[in-house]
Each structure stands twice: as C-alpha cells, then as structure tokens.
Amino acid sequence: MSSAPVLRVKNLSTHFYTRHSVIKAVDGVSFVVAAGKTLGLVGESGCGKSVTALSILRLIEPPGRILSGEVWLNGYDLLRLPLRQLRRVRGREIALVFQDPLTSLNPVLTIGTQLAETIVSHEEVSRVEARRRAVDLLSRVGLPDPERLLRLYPFQLSGGMRQRVMMAMALSMRPKVLIADEPTTALDVTVQAQILAELKRLQEELGMAVILITHDLGVIAAMADEVAVMYAGSIVECGPVAEVFDRPAHPYTRALLRSMPRLGREELVPVEGQPPSLLNLPAHCPFLPRCPQAGAACWGEKPELREIGPGHAAACHRLFPWAG
C-alpha cells in the first residue's frame, strides 16, 4: 500500500471573535497524512481537535474565521478553492464522520433518502441506482437487512447503527481522506470495537488516509500509525505512535499517558490543574502552570516544535532528558 502524502496541513490557524476577545481555537497547526495511513489527533476537550477538522473542510461558521494556513489535497489548497469547486471536493475526495450521528442525521428523512441524496449530489445517477448503492454501502459497513434500514428514520436506530450509517455516507464516494471525529463517543465497549474494526477494514479496502480524533489513547495505540498531541490549540508533540508512547518527550504527553487506567493499578493519576482559557492564552508555554518540570526558560517565548528523532517532534524548552 502506498504511503505517499495525500493531505498536507501547514500553519493552520482558526480564531473565534467575541465582542471583547479572541479565542485562538487552532493556532499554527501543521501535519501530513499519508495514503493508507492513520493519524491520531488526541488531547483534552477544548484543545482544538474538532475545530481543526472543520477548518480543513472550511466548515467554520461565524464568529469563527480561518486566519491563515494551507490545506493541500491532490495539488490544490482547499482554503483557496472557489466554493463551488470545494463543494465537489467535499465528500468525493475528503469526507468527515461527525461526532454525534443523532444530531448530524436529518430526523425527518429516512436513512435511504439521506444516503441517496449524498450519492445523487455528487454523481449523475438515477434514484434507483442511488438506492442500489445505498444498500451496498450499508452492507459494507456491517449493517444487516439494509433494505429494511433504508425505510427507517434515525431515531429508530441504535447509536452504533447510526454511527455505521454516518460511515456509509462518508464512504459513498470512496474519498481519499476520511476524518473521523470521535467515531465511538457514547457507545459501549463492544460496539466501539466493532466500529473501529469496520473502519480499519474499510481503510485497507479503499486505501484511504484517516484522521482519527479521539480522547482514548488506547484507540490510538490500536488504530493509528502517527499521533499528534494537541494542547490549547497547538500540537505539542507528534510522531510515530510507538515512538511517542514509548518515549514521550513533552510533559503533557507523559501526563496523558500516566492518566490512563491500567490493570493492577488502583490509583488514578489525573493530569494536574486545568487547561488554560483560550480567551486569554499567555505568550509563554500554555502548559507552564501545570508542568512539573517548568523552569525559567518556560516564562519566555512559546516553544516551537523541533525534531528530536526521526519523524518525532516536540514543543518544549525543557524536554525529557533523553530527548534533550
């Protein structure tokens, strides 16, 4: 399977403007995703993961604004495409599985109608052909009796079934890049495993690049090839999953890994302190108030990402000793 870069995000910044302040939700984010590979985007709630996904597809609404950056897909910058051309790219070449399938699906339209509309909006096919393809898509994502499901409404499906429907819609045009935003939120562990297994199987079948957004580091360990750790709107560490998890360099990454529940360890180890307010980010390192190894240098400029190993980078003035 090819591992050529298919999506390049460079210096992406998205801010939200209130009456008296600016929320820097995404601030200078850069990464690359290769064909057939999975990039995991992790971090606490509010760190900018979902806003990054919406910014890539230019789905940010006022008072939000994409201030700067480049998003390269197949030789063109999505942030500078005319809107008419961008609409053709969305769904066909890059697709998004939204975080909450219940609110993302239209409650007054049947599953069949919504799937058929997705197909017809991108290809000149008859309703009969669109329906046939909808049946095939539902079967492909592991849903039994797809003919019956086409006649049902979203509220008649379980959470896991709705999530599979969202995956079917996203995959209807066989996109080159799939962004999955918390695809297993609020699902029980068994259904989570089934959804992730289906996602992995479909990725291998279609050769897609996947951006997987989640809080669950265990999911990243099982699914991703690369990982980017976000904090306060910026990436603070990124690299191959095995390298980052085995040799974390940034104190926030280490704190996240320590906070994971483990068999045989009764005590939970939370990340100390609270995330900073994005309304008033400091000029220095935003993790400083929570950092156990902060020093005088940390009160200076915000640290930049710097390479500390092959494909492994971290943004810290006082990296873990092995990475120094």
C-alpha positions in Angstrom: 0.0 0.0 0.0 1.3 3.4 -1.0 2.5 5.7 1.8 2.8 8.9 -0.3 1.5 12.1 1.4 -2.1 12.8 0.4 -3.0 15.6 2.8 -0.7 18.4 4.0 -1.9 20.9 6.6 0.5 23.8 7.1 0.3 26.6 9.8 -3.5 26.4 10.1 -5.0 29.0 12.5 -8.7 29.4 13.3 -9.9 32.0 15.8 -13.4 32.9 17.1 -14.2 36.5 17.7 -16.4 37.6 20.6 -17.4 41.1 21.5 -14.4 41.7 23.7 -11.9 39.0 23.0 -10.4 36.4 20.6 -10.5 32.7 21.1 -7.5 31.1 19.5 -9.1 27.7 19.0 -6.4 26.5 16.5 -3.1 28.2 16.4 -0.4 27.2 13.8 -1.3 23.5 13.4 0.8 21.5 10.8 0.8 17.8 9.9 0.9 15.4 7.0 -1.2 12.3 6.4 0.0 9.6 4.0 -2.3 7.4 1.8 -3.4 4.3 3.6 -2.2 5.6 7.0 -3.9 6.8 10.1 -3.0 10.0 12.0 -4.5 10.1 15.6 -5.3 13.6 16.9 -5.5 13.5 20.7 -5.9 15.9 23.6 -8.3 17.1 26.3 -11.7 18.5 25.4 -11.5 22.1 24.0 -7.9 21.7 22.8 -8.9 22.3 19.1 -9.2 18.8 17.6 -12.7 19.2 16.2 -12.1 22.8 15.1 -9.0 21.6 13.2 -11.2 19.0 11.3 -13.9 21.6 10.5 -11.2 24.1 9.3 -9.7 21.6 6.9 -13.1 21.3 5.2 -13.9 25.0 5.6 -17.0 24.4 7.7 -16.2 27.1 10.2 -19.1 29.5 10.7 -19.2 33.0 12.2 -18.0 34.2 14.6 -15.1 31.8 13.7 -12.6 32.7 11.0 -9.8 30.7 9.3 -7.0 33.3 9.6 -4.1 31.6 7.9 -2.7 28.3 6.7 -2.7 25.9 3.8 -4.5 22.6 3.3 -3.1 20.7 0.3 -5.0 17.8 -1.2 -4.2 16.5 -4.7 -2.2 19.5 -5.7 -4.7 22.2 -4.6 -5.2 24.3 -1.5 -8.7 23.7 -0.1 -8.6 27.0 1.8 -8.3 28.9 -1.5 -10.6 26.9 -3.8 -13.7 28.6 -5.1 -16.7 27.5 -3.0 -18.4 25.8 -6.0 -15.3 23.6 -6.6 -14.9 23.0 -2.9 -18.4 21.5 -2.7 -17.4 19.0 -5.3 -14.3 18.0 -3.3 -16.2 17.6 0.0 -17.5 14.1 0.2 -15.9 13.0 -3.1 -12.2 13.4 -2.1 -12.3 14.2 1.6 -15.1 13.3 4.0 -16.0 13.8 7.6 -17.8 11.5 10.1 -19.3 13.9 12.6 -19.0 13.4 16.3 -22.7 13.0 17.1 -24.6 10.9 14.5 -28.0 11.6 16.1 -27.8 15.4 15.5 -25.9 15.0 12.2 -28.6 12.9 10.6 -31.9 14.6 9.5 -34.6 13.4 11.9 -37.4 13.8 9.4 -35.9 11.9 6.4 -35.4 8.2 6.1 -31.9 6.7 6.0 -32.5 5.7 2.4 -33.4 9.3 1.4 -30.3 10.7 3.1 -27.9 8.2 1.6 -29.4 8.6 -1.9 -29.2 12.4 -1.7 -25.5 12.1 -0.8 -24.8 10.0 -3.9 -27.0 12.0 -6.3 -25.4 15.3 -5.2 -22.0 14.1 -6.4 -22.8 11.8 -9.4 -25.4 11.9 -12.2 -27.2 8.6 -11.3 -30.8 7.7 -11.1 -32.7 7.3 -7.8 -32.9 3.6 -8.5 -29.1 3.3 -8.9 -28.6 5.5 -5.9 -30.8 3.3 -3.8 -29.0 0.2 -5.0 -25.7 1.7 -4.0 -27.1 2.8 -0.6 -28.0 -0.9 0.1 -24.4 -1.9 -0.9 -22.9 0.8 1.4 -25.0 -0.3 4.4 -23.9 -3.9 3.8 -20.3 -2.8 3.5 -20.3 -1.1 7.0 -21.7 -4.3 8.6 -25.4 -3.4 8.9 -27.8 -6.4 8.5 -31.0 -6.2 6.4 -30.1 -3.0 4.6 -33.3 -2.9 2.5 -35.3 -2.6 5.7 -32.9 0.0 7.2 -33.5 2.3 4.2 -37.1 2.8 5.2 -36.2 3.7 8.9 -35.7 7.1 10.5 -32.6 7.9 12.6 -34.5 7.7 15.9 -35.3 4.1 15.1 -31.7 3.0 15.1 -29.3 2.4 17.9 -26.2 4.6 18.5 -23.9 2.1 16.9 -26.2 1.7 13.8 -26.4 5.5 13.4 -22.6 5.7 13.5 -22.4 3.0 10.8 -24.8 5.0 8.7 -22.6 8.0 9.0 -19.6 6.0 7.9 -21.6 4.7 4.9 -22.5 8.3 3.9 -18.9 9.4 4.3 -17.6 6.5 2.2 -20.2 6.8 -0.5 -17.8 8.5 -2.9 -14.7 6.5 -1.9 -12.8 9.5 -0.6 -9.0 9.7 -0.4 -9.1 11.2 3.1 -11.6 10.4 5.9 -11.8 12.4 9.1 -13.4 10.5 11.9 -14.3 12.9 14.8 -14.8 10.8 17.9 -16.5 8.0 16.0 -17.1 5.9 19.1 -18.4 8.5 21.5 -21.2 7.3 23.9 -21.0 3.7 22.5 -20.4 0.7 24.7 -17.1 -1.0 24.6 -18.3 -3.9 22.4 -19.9 -1.6 19.8 -16.8 0.6 19.9 -14.6 -2.3 19.0 -16.9 -3.3 16.1 -17.0 0.3 14.7 -13.2 0.6 14.8 -12.7 -2.8 13.2 -15.1 -1.8 10.4 -13.2 1.5 9.9 -9.9 -0.4 9.7 -11.2 -2.9 7.3 -12.7 -0.2 5.0 -9.5 1.8 5.2 -7.5 -1.2 4.0 -10.0 -1.9 1.3 -10.1 1.6 -0.1 -6.6 2.7 0.7 -7.8 5.9 2.5 -5.8 8.2 4.7 -7.6 8.6 8.0 -7.5 11.3 10.6 -8.9 9.8 13.8 -9.9 12.3 16.5 -10.3 10.8 20.0 -9.7 11.2 23.7 -8.9 7.5 24.0 -5.1 6.8 23.8 -5.9 3.1 23.8 -7.8 3.5 20.5 -4.8 5.5 19.1 -2.4 2.7 20.1 -4.5 0.1 18.3 -5.5 2.1 15.2 -3.0 4.9 14.4 0.4 4.9 12.6 1.2 8.5 13.7 -0.1 10.6 16.6 -0.3 14.4 17.1 -0.9 15.6 20.7 -2.8 18.9 20.9 -2.9 21.3 23.8 -4.5 24.8 23.8 -4.9 24.9 20.1 -1.4 23.8 19.1 0.4 20.5 18.5 2.9 19.9 21.3 4.2 16.5 20.2 3.9 14.3 17.2 5.5 11.3 15.7 5.1 7.5 15.1 2.7 6.1 17.7 5.2 3.5 19.1 7.9 6.2 19.5 5.7 8.8 21.1 4.0 6.3 23.5 7.3 4.5 24.4 9.4 7.7 24.7 7.2 10.7 25.3 9.2 13.9 25.3 6.6 16.6 26.2 5.5 16.7 29.9 1.8 16.9 28.7 2.1 13.7 26.7 3.7 12.0 29.7 0.9 13.2 31.9 -1.8 12.0 29.5 -0.2 8.5 29.3 0.1 8.4 33.1 -3.6 9.2 33.5 -4.7 6.1 31.5 -6.3 3.4 33.8 -4.2 0.3 33.9 -4.8 -3.2 35.2 -3.2 -3.8 38.6 -3.1 0.0 39.4 -5.8 1.0 41.7 -5.0 4.7 41.9 -5.9 7.0 39.0 -3.3 9.7 38.2 -5.1 12.7 36.7 -3.4 15.5 34.8 -2.9 18.1 37.5 -4.5 21.6 37.1 -6.9 22.9 34.5 -6.4 23.6 30.8 -5.9 27.4 30.1 -8.7 29.6 28.9 -8.4 30.1 25.2 -9.8 33.6 25.8 -6.5 34.7 27.4 -3.6 32.5 26.3 -0.2 33.5 27.6 2.7 34.5 25.5 4.8 31.8 27.2 4.2 28.0 27.1 0.5 27.4 27.8 1.3 24.2 29.8 3.5 26.0 32.2 1.1 26.3 35.2 0.5 22.5 35.1 4.1 21.5 34.3 6.1 19.6 36.9 9.4 20.4 35.3 8.9 24.1 34.4 12.0 26.3 34.6 13.0 29.9 34.0 13.2 29.4 30.2 9.5 28.4 30.1 8.4 32.0 31.0 9.9 33.3 27.7 8.5 32.7 24.3 6.1 29.9 23.4 8.3 26.9 22.3 8.2 25.8 18.7 8.0 22.2 17.5 11.5 20.8 17.0 12.6 17.4 15.7 14.1 15.2 18.4 14.2 11.9 16.4 13.2 10.5 13.0 9.7 11.9 12.4 9.4 12.7 16.2 9.0 16.4 17.3 8.0 18.2 20.5 7.5 21.8 21.6 9.1 22.3 24.9 12.0 24.3 26.4 12.8 21.5 28.9 12.3 18.2 27.1 12.5 14.9 28.9 16.2 14.2 29.4 16.5 11.5 26.7 15.2 13.9 24.1 17.3 16.9 25.2 
